Amino acid sequence: MKRQEMNQDGEFSPELEDLLGRMPRVKAPAWFATKTLARMRSEREKVWGWFGLPRWAVFGVGVAVLAVGLLRWESHQNVRVSDAEVFAALNALVEDEKESRWWAGL
């Protein structure tokens, strides 16, 4: 497009708009729709899984989640909490509650 055919706002001049409006619309050939639909079907078949992810991505995420879960399960099996730690946590909770009540004026 030449600069003369557009005004300052970047719009076409009325004469050019009129000429473009009278032109017949070009239709796509019949084979175009057939090829486009075939390509869309083949693309849809390539994608599988949640959120439209490929199979290898879904499989990889599943394996990673399983591995992390197993590692965390093993690390939590050996955790022991002594009675002293439980009573210390409860006492800290009670002290925090008393302090909160004091600040609230209750």
N, C-alpha and C positions, 0 to 999 in steps of 0.2 A: 504494500500500500504506500502510496506517496503521502508526504506530509500534507499536501494541499487538500487531500480528501478527508482529513480529520480536522475537527475544530480544536480549540484549546483544551477542552475537557477530555479529549481522546475519543470522542464519539464521531460517527460518520456524518457527513453532510447530508441534508435531507434528499438531495438529488441522488446520491449514491445509495442511500437506504431504499429509496423508491425503486431504483434499478435492481438492487439485490433482492427486494421483495417480489419482483415480477419474474425472476428466474425460476425455472422449474427445478424441483428438488431432485438431486441425483440419487437413484436407488441403488442399493448394494446388489451385486449379482446373487443368484440363488445359491451358488456353492459357498458363499461367504457364511450364510446362516448355518449351513450343514457343518462346515469346518469348525465354526465357533462353538456350536453345541457339542460336537465330538470332543473338542479340546476341553470344554468345561466338564464333561463326563469323565474324561481321563484324569483331570486334575482332582476331581472329587474322589476318585478311586485311590489316588495316591495318599490322600489324607485320611487318617484314622485316629481315633482316640478322643480324649477329652480336649476341649478347646481347639479342635482342629489341628492338633499336633501330629507330626509324622510318627509312625510306629516306633522307630528307633529312639525317638525322644521320650515317648511314654515309657518304653521299656527301660531306658537309662535312668529316668527319674524314679521309677519303681524300685530298681536295684539299689540306687543310692539311698532311698528312704529306708529300705529294708536293712541295709548295712548300718546306717546310723542308728536305727532302732535297736538292732542287736547289740551294737557297741554300748549304747546307753543302758540297755537292759543289764548287761554284764556289770557295768560300773555301779549300778544301783543295787545289785544283789549283795554287795559286800559292805554296804553302809549300815553302821550300828549307831544308835543314839542312846547315850547313857541316861540314867534317871536324873543325874545331876544337871545335864544339859537341858532336859525337859523342864525341870523345876526352875532353872535359871531363866529360861525363856518365858515361863508363866509369870515369874516375879517381875521381869522387865515389862511384860504386858500390863500387869496390875499397876506398876509405878507410872507407866505412860498414861493409863486411864485416870489415875489420881491427878497427875499433872494437867491433863486435858480438862478435867472437871474444875480444877482450881483456876485455870485461865478463863474458862467459860463462866466462872462465878457461880457454880452450882454447889 
